[in-house]
Amino acid sequence: MASVLILAAAGAAVAALLALRLWVVLHSQVLVPRQSLSLLVVAGSGGHTTEILRLLENLSNAYSPRHYIIADTDEMSAHKINSFELNRADRDPSTMLPEYYIHRIPRSREVQQSWLSTVLTTLYSMWVSFPLTHRVKPDLIQPRILHCGVV
């Protein structure tokens, strides 16, 4: 019985903190018309990066700068993003230099990694990701695409 009460109190505290954070975010920003919006894109490995870049193909230059987050060991995604941004700049002569950044974070889970050790590596990845997101302060976030319910 006591554990149920503790769990309920913890849940209520988390809900109250989230509600307070939402109120602060919604009431602290002064709306000012802007020329552009900062976009944060979380790219995955394999075909995920290609799919997300297809979604971004038709975005206007109003979404600038673009910040891409990839795994620190994912060289293929970095190459695809660089090629995508250079091709985008070539197609639009008004763009002098594409404004984009690639940020690398540690993977939360490697292939064949045990589930128990995944907890620690995920916590480490979050430890790096949260300050990065706070520093970048994006206006919009484009998350990874979900396949079959698996992130």
Backbone bond lengths (Angstrom), bond angles and torsions (degrees), N, CA, C in turn:
res aa  C-N    CA-C-N  psi(-1)  N-CA   C-N-CA  omega(-1)  CA-C   N-CA-C  phi
1 M - - - 1.443 - - 1.523 111.39 -
2 A 1.337 115.36 -41.69 1.467 119.54 -179.27 1.519 110.72 -66.04
3 S 1.334 117.22 -37.77 1.465 119.80 -179.59 1.528 111.21 -66.72
4 V 1.332 117.06 -33.25 1.462 120.85 177.79 1.530 109.60 -67.13
5 L 1.325 117.15 -41.31 1.465 121.23 178.19 1.527 111.43 -65.44
6 I 1.320 116.96 -40.92 1.471 120.75 178.15 1.515 110.14 -64.22
7 L 1.324 116.79 -43.96 1.467 121.34 178.69 1.530 111.08 -63.01
8 A 1.334 116.89 -41.33 1.462 120.74 178.17 1.524 110.75 -65.30
9 A 1.321 117.82 -40.74 1.472 121.42 178.63 1.524 110.31 -65.37
10 A 1.315 117.12 -41.08 1.468 120.30 178.60 1.524 110.34 -64.36
11 G 1.328 116.91 -42.58 1.460 120.69 177.81 1.522 111.73 -62.69
12 A 1.320 116.77 -41.35 1.464 120.79 178.06 1.523 110.85 -65.34
13 A 1.323 117.08 -39.28 1.466 120.26 178.94 1.519 110.89 -64.86
14 V 1.332 117.46 -42.59 1.470 121.31 177.95 1.522 110.27 -63.65
15 A 1.334 117.05 -43.53 1.466 120.54 178.67 1.523 111.08 -62.54
16 A 1.331 117.47 -40.47 1.463 120.76 178.66 1.522 111.17 -65.46
17 L 1.341 117.37 -41.52 1.465 120.40 178.10 1.520 111.59 -64.26
18 L 1.332 117.46 -41.54 1.462 120.55 178.16 1.528 111.07 -64.73
19 A 1.323 117.17 -41.03 1.466 120.43 178.25 1.524 110.54 -64.41
20 L 1.326 117.05 -41.87 1.467 120.65 177.54 1.517 111.07 -62.97
21 R 1.317 117.32 -43.45 1.472 121.35 179.09 1.528 110.94 -63.13
22 L 1.314 117.47 -42.28 1.459 121.38 178.29 1.530 110.52 -62.23
23 W 1.331 116.85 -42.59 1.464 120.61 178.86 1.528 110.76 -62.95
24 V 1.330 117.45 -43.52 1.470 121.11 179.77 1.527 110.94 -63.01
25 V 1.318 116.87 -43.89 1.463 120.75 -179.09 1.522 111.11 -64.68
26 L 1.310 117.01 -44.62 1.459 120.33 -176.72 1.520 113.19 -72.43
27 H 1.326 118.31 -28.00 1.457 120.57 -176.43 1.522 114.40 -101.75
28 S 1.308 118.40 -5.32 1.462 119.59 -175.90 1.517 113.59 -95.43
29 Q 1.314 118.19 -15.65 1.456 120.00 -174.84 1.526 110.77 -95.82
30 V 1.310 114.73 130.65 1.453 120.65 173.82 1.518 106.96 -89.60
31 L 1.327 116.44 127.53 1.457 120.04 -178.39 1.521 109.96 -78.47
32 V 1.322 114.59 118.80 1.454 121.89 178.70 1.524 107.39 -129.32
33 P 1.320 118.05 130.94 1.471 118.46 177.07 1.529 110.41 -59.24
34 R 1.335 115.77 135.90 1.461 120.09 -178.12 1.514 110.45 -127.29
35 Q 1.313 114.62 157.71 1.456 121.34 177.74 1.521 111.87 -77.90
36 S 1.353 116.77 -31.49 1.460 119.06 -175.60 1.520 111.29 -145.70
37 L 1.331 114.57 164.18 1.456 122.68 176.98 1.523 108.64 -123.44
38 S 1.307 115.55 134.87 1.460 121.05 177.23 1.524 108.85 -77.47
39 L 1.330 115.85 131.89 1.463 121.72 -176.72 1.525 109.85 -118.44
40 L 1.330 116.33 131.71 1.458 121.73 175.95 1.526 107.58 -110.87
41 V 1.327 116.90 123.83 1.459 122.53 -177.24 1.523 108.44 -116.76
42 V 1.327 116.08 123.28 1.460 121.00 176.94 1.521 106.74 -96.38
43 A 1.318 116.22 108.49 1.463 121.81 -177.43 1.528 109.26 -96.49
44 G 1.305 115.71 146.71 1.455 120.71 177.18 1.508 110.34 -106.35
45 S 1.294 115.28 -179.54 1.462 118.44 178.53 1.522 109.26 -94.07
46 G 1.303 115.97 170.91 1.456 120.22 -179.52 1.513 111.09 72.26
47 G 1.323 116.47 -136.13 1.455 121.40 -178.27 1.519 114.02 -79.12
48 H 1.332 117.79 -9.02 1.462 120.65 -178.02 1.526 112.02 -62.18
49 T 1.312 117.48 -40.54 1.467 120.54 -179.28 1.518 110.21 -64.85
50 T 1.310 118.07 -43.18 1.462 121.56 178.75 1.523 110.57 -60.48
51 E 1.328 116.73 -43.18 1.464 119.98 179.94 1.513 111.73 -64.51
52 I 1.295 117.42 -41.86 1.467 119.74 -178.17 1.523 110.43 -69.73
53 L 1.328 117.21 -34.87 1.469 119.71 177.79 1.525 111.05 -68.19
54 R 1.330 117.02 -32.05 1.475 119.64 174.82 1.521 110.70 -63.53
55 L 1.321 116.28 -37.26 1.462 119.78 177.59 1.528 111.62 -66.17
56 L 1.319 116.06 -31.83 1.468 120.55 -176.29 1.527 113.42 -86.77
57 E 1.322 117.75 -9.51 1.471 120.99 -175.43 1.517 113.59 -54.75
58 N 1.308 117.27 -39.25 1.454 120.56 -173.55 1.523 114.28 -97.22
59 L 1.316 117.18 8.93 1.461 119.48 177.51 1.519 110.11 -71.14
60 S 1.311 115.21 143.17 1.464 119.04 177.95 1.527 109.81 -78.06
61 N 1.325 115.34 173.26 1.464 120.38 178.20 1.528 112.13 -72.93
62 A 1.331 116.65 -1.92 1.460 119.64 176.72 1.529 111.44 -68.21
63 Y 1.332 116.64 -18.45 1.458 120.49 177.54 1.524 108.60 -94.38
64 S 1.307 114.23 82.69 1.458 119.70 -175.48 1.521 108.67 -152.60
65 P 1.287 118.14 137.67 1.458 128.97 2.40 1.527 110.91 -77.75
66 R 1.326 114.48 159.97 1.451 121.68 176.02 1.529 107.60 -106.99
67 H 1.309 115.25 127.79 1.467 121.82 179.01 1.519 107.71 -111.84
68 Y 1.320 116.09 121.95 1.461 121.71 179.15 1.525 108.39 -105.22
69 I 1.316 116.57 133.77 1.469 121.41 175.22 1.522 107.50 -111.12
70 I 1.330 115.06 124.03 1.469 120.59 178.33 1.525 108.80 -132.59
71 A 1.317 115.49 165.63 1.466 120.69 176.65 1.517 109.61 -69.84
72 D 1.301 115.93 147.51 1.473 120.63 -176.71 1.525 113.64 -63.54
73 T 1.325 118.12 -18.02 1.468 120.57 -179.63 1.531 112.39 -104.29
74 D 1.321 117.81 6.49 1.461 122.02 -173.27 1.526 111.66 -95.80
75 E 1.320 115.99 82.99 1.468 121.18 -179.71 1.523 111.99 -73.43
76 M 1.337 117.67 -32.82 1.458 120.60 -178.16 1.533 111.06 -64.18
77 S 1.323 117.18 -42.50 1.468 119.83 178.46 1.523 111.06 -64.78
78 A 1.322 117.37 -39.12 1.468 120.37 178.25 1.523 109.99 -61.35
79 H 1.322 116.98 -42.74 1.466 121.02 178.66 1.527 110.81 -63.90
80 K 1.334 117.44 -44.64 1.469 121.13 179.57 1.524 111.56 -62.19
81 I 1.317 116.86 -41.38 1.468 120.85 -179.34 1.526 110.36 -66.46
82 N 1.329 116.64 -44.93 1.471 119.63 178.21 1.530 111.24 -60.48
83 S 1.331 117.41 -44.04 1.467 121.07 178.41 1.524 110.89 -63.65
84 F 1.307 116.77 -43.01 1.463 121.53 179.37 1.531 110.96 -59.51
85 E 1.318 116.73 -46.85 1.460 120.70 -177.19 1.532 111.59 -68.67
86 L 1.327 117.59 -38.06 1.467 119.86 178.11 1.528 110.97 -68.61
87 N 1.338 117.79 -40.37 1.464 121.01 176.10 1.515 111.09 -64.30
88 R 1.296 116.65 -38.72 1.466 121.50 177.63 1.519 110.54 -62.35
89 A 1.324 116.89 -41.81 1.466 121.13 178.62 1.528 111.32 -67.55
90 D 1.334 117.36 -35.82 1.469 120.91 178.19 1.522 112.11 -66.25
91 R 1.326 116.68 -36.30 1.472 120.94 -179.40 1.523 112.55 -71.86
92 D 1.337 116.86 -27.27 1.464 120.77 -176.94 1.524 109.17 -113.60
93 P 1.329 118.26 101.24 1.458 120.67 -176.73 1.532 113.81 -66.33
94 S 1.325 117.73 -17.30 1.469 119.44 178.84 1.531 111.73 -75.27
95 T 1.322 116.55 -15.29 1.456 120.36 179.36 1.523 109.55 -87.55
96 M 1.313 115.67 114.02 1.464 119.67 178.94 1.533 109.61 -72.96
97 L 1.296 116.17 -63.79 1.462 121.76 177.73 1.519 107.84 -128.72
98 P 1.311 117.90 130.62 1.464 118.35 178.42 1.530 110.13 -65.54
99 E 1.316 115.59 137.52 1.461 119.08 -179.96 1.528 108.93 -102.97
100 Y 1.316 114.65 97.67 1.457 120.64 178.66 1.519 108.91 -148.23
101 Y 1.315 114.39 157.44 1.462 121.49 -178.83 1.522 108.20 -137.13
102 I 1.320 115.37 142.28 1.468 120.64 175.27 1.527 107.18 -111.29
103 H 1.318 114.83 121.82 1.465 121.71 178.99 1.522 107.76 -110.29
104 R 1.301 116.08 137.02 1.463 120.69 -178.94 1.526 109.86 -110.84
105 I 1.323 114.65 136.12 1.461 120.80 177.11 1.532 108.21 -128.86
106 P 1.317 117.16 157.85 1.470 118.72 177.32 1.521 110.70 -68.94
107 R 1.326 115.49 146.36 1.466 120.28 177.13 1.527 108.90 -66.30
108 S 1.323 115.23 144.12 1.466 117.56 176.73 1.527 110.80 -81.97
109 R 1.327 116.54 -24.07 1.468 119.44 179.11 1.515 109.90 -154.32
110 E 1.303 115.82 129.97 1.457 122.15 174.38 1.524 109.24 -91.53
111 V 1.322 116.81 159.62 1.460 121.19 175.52 1.529 108.52 -62.84
112 Q 1.312 117.07 139.15 1.470 124.23 179.68 1.530 113.44 70.80
113 Q 1.330 118.31 9.88 1.468 120.20 178.46 1.524 109.05 -78.59
114 S 1.326 116.39 142.42 1.465 120.07 -179.63 1.532 109.43 -68.36
115 W 1.328 115.64 149.16 1.460 120.42 -177.79 1.520 111.37 -65.31
116 L 1.309 117.74 -33.14 1.457 120.50 -178.95 1.537 111.41 -65.60
117 S 1.321 116.34 -44.20 1.466 118.76 179.82 1.529 111.96 -73.51
118 T 1.331 116.68 -16.90 1.466 120.77 178.22 1.522 111.15 -62.74
119 V 1.317 117.32 -31.99 1.465 120.67 179.21 1.529 109.84 -58.90
120 L 1.315 116.69 -46.68 1.468 120.37 -178.17 1.525 111.90 -68.00
121 T 1.319 117.21 -43.95 1.467 118.89 -178.57 1.524 111.54 -69.44
122 T 1.334 117.18 -31.57 1.465 120.18 176.12 1.529 110.38 -68.28
123 L 1.318 117.25 -41.79 1.467 120.25 176.94 1.534 110.95 -61.39
124 Y 1.327 116.11 -40.35 1.470 119.64 178.00 1.529 111.05 -64.72
125 S 1.326 116.28 -42.32 1.463 120.48 178.56 1.527 110.39 -62.29
126 M 1.319 117.67 -41.16 1.463 121.09 177.03 1.525 111.01 -65.37
127 W 1.329 116.75 -38.03 1.464 122.41 179.32 1.536 110.47 -58.33
128 V 1.322 116.63 -35.22 1.461 121.92 178.95 1.532 111.00 -84.13
129 S 1.325 117.69 -36.85 1.465 122.42 -173.77 1.520 114.02 -71.40
130 F 1.313 117.89 -43.40 1.455 120.02 -175.63 1.529 112.90 -62.40
131 P 1.345 119.28 -46.68 1.474 117.80 176.68 1.528 112.43 -63.82
132 L 1.324 117.33 -33.70 1.464 120.70 177.92 1.524 110.13 -62.85
133 T 1.314 116.92 -46.85 1.466 120.84 179.17 1.523 110.85 -63.19
134 H 1.305 116.87 -38.58 1.470 120.40 177.94 1.528 111.06 -66.00
135 R 1.323 117.33 -38.37 1.464 121.81 -179.63 1.531 111.24 -70.22
136 V 1.335 117.40 -40.99 1.457 121.98 -178.14 1.530 111.08 -73.12
137 K 1.330 117.01 -36.51 1.466 123.48 -178.63 1.531 112.47 49.01
138 P 1.333 117.19 63.53 1.474 119.50 -177.73 1.529 111.67 -71.87
139 D 1.321 115.18 152.36 1.460 120.64 173.43 1.523 110.71 -83.10
140 L 1.337 116.34 -33.28 1.467 122.64 179.63 1.520 109.41 -133.90
141 I 1.329 115.72 147.76 1.468 120.96 176.65 1.514 108.35 -124.41
142 Q 1.330 116.23 126.48 1.460 122.43 175.54 1.521 106.57 -105.15
143 P 1.342 118.30 104.34 1.469 120.01 -177.60 1.517 112.12 -76.54
144 R 1.316 114.20 170.27 1.461 120.30 174.07 1.499 109.84 -61.07
145 I 1.309 116.14 153.31 1.461 122.27 178.46 1.526 107.90 -82.28
146 L 1.314 116.12 138.47 1.464 120.16 178.51 1.518 110.97 -89.68
147 H 1.319 116.15 136.12 1.467 122.14 176.23 1.507 108.16 -119.73
148 C 1.304 117.17 121.46 1.456 122.41 175.37 1.529 111.80 53.32
149 G 1.324 117.48 33.36 1.442 120.98 178.28 1.511 114.77 77.28
150 V 1.324 118.12 5.24 1.462 121.85 -178.90 1.510 109.09 -108.89
151 V 1.309 117.00 131.37 1.469 120.72 179.41 1.501 109.34 -85.15
